[in-house]
Amino acid sequence: MNTTRRCASCGLEISPSLTGKYCYNHQQIFDSLVAEHKAFLDANNAISWKDFLSKKLNDRMGNEVEKVINRELNSLY
């Protein structure tokens, strides 16, 4: 049985030391997005995760960031 996990964004093998659905680089991007969304919420800017990601996607953040955002948006549907 093959237990190799692949990054949900780029398909690279995920290190066994990582617990998420992303490789190291894409996990860093995801963690940054989560932290930024939390900062929005802490500043009383009520915005859903979906709306936040959609806004970030419109900001044209770069290809690797867009991959993570698209993966997260797709998982919401």
Secondary structure, 3 states (H helix, E strand, C coil): CCCCCECCCCCCECCCCCCCCCCHHHHHHHHHHHHHHHHHHHCCCCCCHHHHHHHHHHCCCCHHHHHHHHHHHHHCC
